[in-house]
Amino acid sequence: MDSFIKTMKNFNLISFFSVGFLLFSILSQAAVLKSRDSIEGEHRSNASTVVEHSITSAAKGSPGQSFVILDAVLEATKLNATLDNLESFTLLAPTDKAFLDLFTQEELDELLADDADKDDDLNALTTLLMHHVVENKIMSNGLIDGLTLTVSDLIGNDVDIFLYSGVITVSNARVVEADILTSNGAMHVVDAVLVL
């Protein structure tokens, strides 16, 4: 009888530890899964913005940014059709504020007006915009801190892209939103119109 009671106590003790270990394993696994979901969610929230359509579609608007002027200039110069036919390129997209820091609204209206100087005005705007388009898809994770990446725009001029302490500058402008991925390249929002 004593041996039976001792066996039962040992069995209960073993069962208690087994159940405890099983419960600990389940809780640990749940904690690991929750941690992994949290990390993946953080990566998802830090991931690049993705636009399903072309770069010119992205230039019609991005969360928190306004590209009304850029969109109007792209249409007036017919560069939207050209850009939609390119396979892989990067658009450095000035915001409306960036355009209005360089031009007055009256100057922009005159450049886009259907008047005697229309061809000259559109040629000037085309040249200006083509300086904002560089060959290949350039992503911020391909930049090296402290080094300048020099690429060519669509008219053969050099464009210097510089990363320093997490801040990307392009010529006289600063990138305020990077890595908007599109079906035919990437777009980076800049706070100034790039001067030639």
N, C-alpha and C positions, 0 to 999 in steps of 0.2 A: 504494500500500500504506500509506504514511504517513497519507494522508487517511482511509483506511478505519479504521486504528487510532485516529486522532483522533476520528472519528465514533463509533466504538464506545465510546471513553472518555466522550465527551459523553453518549451514550445511557445508559451505565451510571450516570453521575452524575445525569442527569435522572431515571432510574428510581429511584435510591436516594432522591433528595429527594421524589419522588412517593409512594413507599411510606412514607417517614418522615412526610410530611404527612398521608397517609391514616390511618396509625396514630395520629398525634397527634389527628386529628379524632375517631376512634373513642373514644380514651381520654377526650377532653374531653367528648364526648357522654355517655359512661358516668358521668363525674363529675357532670355536670349532672343526669342522671336520679337518681343516688344522692342528691344534695343535695335535689332536689325531693321524693323519697320521704321523706327525713328530716324536711323541713319539714312535709309533709302529715301524717306520722305524729305530729309534735309537736302540730299543730293538732287531730288526732283525739284525742290523749290529753288535751288541754286542753278538749275540747268538753264541752258540758253533758251530764249524765246524762240518758238518755231512757228513760222508762217507757212501754211500749206501751199500758197501760191507764189508767184514770181516776186522779184525784188520790187518792181514797180507797184505791185499790189500792196506790199509792205509799206511803201512810201506814201500810201494814201492814209496811213494812220497807224500809230503804235500807242500802246497804253501810256498815257501821261505826256505824249508828244504830239505836236501838230505840224503837219507837212503840207498844208494847203498851198503855199507858194511853190514848194518843190514840185508838187503834183502838177500845178498849173504850168510851170516852166518845162517839165518833162513832156507834157502834152503839146504845148506850143512849139517846142523844138522837134517834136516827133521822136525824141530819144527814148520814150517809153517803148515803142515798137522795136527799136534797135536793141535795147537792154533785155527785152523779153526773149529775144532770139539768141542771146549769148548764153553759153552753157555754164560757165563758172567764173564769177567775178565778184567784186566787193564794191558796194556803194557806200560812200561816206556821205551820209544824209544830213544836210543842214536843216535845223528847225526853222519855223517861221521867224522866231526871234533872231536867229542867226542872220537870216536874209535882211531883216529890218534894222539890224545893227550896221549893215553895209550900205543898204539902199533905203531911201524914203519910200513910202507907199506910192507917191507920185512918180518917182523914178521907175519903180517896178511896173506901174500901170503903163507908163510911156514905152518901156522896153517890150511889153506884151501887146501893145496897141497895134491895130491893123491900119498902119499909115504908110507914108512914103519911105520911111526908114526901116520898115518891117524886116526886110531881108538882112540888113546890117545888124539890127538889134538881135534877131534870132541867131545869127552867126556868132555874135559875141556871147550870147547866153549858152549856145551849144558848146563853144570852146570852154566856157567857165564850168559847165556841168561835167564835161568829159574829163576835167581835171579831178573830179570827185569820184571817178570810176577807175578802179585798178584791176589789173589782170589777176585771175585766180581768186580762190576763196581764202581770205586771210582771217584767221581766228585768233582771239586774244591768247589762247593757250599755246599758240605757236610762237609767241614773242618771248624774248629773253630779257629779263630785267637788266637795265643799264646799257642795252645795245640798240642801235638803230637799224630797222629793217627798211631798206630802200627798194621800192617797187615802181613800176611804170604805170602811168595813167593811160587812157585810151588815145591820147595824142602824143605819147612818147616822152612826156616830162616825168622827172623823178618826183616821187612822193615819199617823204620820210615819216615812218611810223616809229614812235619811241615809247618804250615802257619804262617807267621808273616808279618804284614803290607802289605798284598797283594802279598808277595813273597813266593812261595812254594819251599821247598827244600826236597829232598829225599836222605837220607844218605849223600854222598859227592857231590851230583849233585843238580843243580837248574832246575826247570821246566821253560822252555822258551816258551812253547806253551801248553796250557792245554785244556782238554775237547774236544778232537776230537772223536766224537761219531761214532760208527760203528754198524753193524748189530749184533755183538756179544760182545759188551763191549765198552771200551773207551781206548784211547791212549793219553799219555802225552809225549811231547818231552822233553828230558833232555840233559843238556850240558856236561855231563860226563858219562862214563861207571861206573855203580855201582860196587864197589869192595866188595868182600865177606869178 
